Amino acid sequence: MIVQLIFLSLIVNKIELNISLISRELDLNHILLPETKLYYTSLRDNF
């Protein structure tokens, strides 16, 4: 049971890390290309 909890928390941490990395990349895209900002913003609004 404890092992499962540790494993789960590791997975969650990894997912959160991936999300933060992705969002950082998106921020870079926003700076580089205003069109991508519009694109990602519309994507986010749809979800």
C-alpha positions in Angstrom: 0.0 0.0 0.0 2.7 2.5 1.0 4.8 1.5 -2.0 1.8 2.1 -4.3 1.3 5.6 -2.7 5.0 6.4 -3.3 4.8 5.2 -6.9 1.6 7.2 -7.5 3.2 10.4 -6.1 6.2 9.9 -8.3 4.0 9.5 -11.4 2.0 12.6 -10.4 5.2 14.6 -9.9 6.5 13.5 -13.3 3.3 14.6 -14.9 3.4 18.0 -13.2 7.0 18.4 -14.3 6.1 17.6 -17.9 3.2 20.1 -17.8 5.4 22.8 -16.4 8.0 22.1 -19.1 5.3 22.2 -21.8 3.9 25.4 -20.5 7.4 26.9 -20.5 7.8 25.9 -24.1 4.4 27.5 -24.9 5.5 30.7 -23.2 8.6 30.7 -25.5 6.4 30.2 -28.5 4.3 33.2 -27.4 7.3 35.4 -27.3 8.6 34.1 -30.7 5.3 33.9 -32.6 2.1 35.9 -31.8 0.2 33.5 -34.1 1.0 30.5 -32.0 -0.1 32.5 -28.9 -3.5 32.9 -30.6 -3.5 29.3 -31.6 -2.7 27.9 -28.1 -5.1 30.4 -26.5 -7.9 29.1 -28.6 -6.9 25.5 -27.9 -6.9 26.2 -24.2 -10.3 27.9 -24.4 -11.7 24.8 -26.1 -10.7 22.5 -23.2 
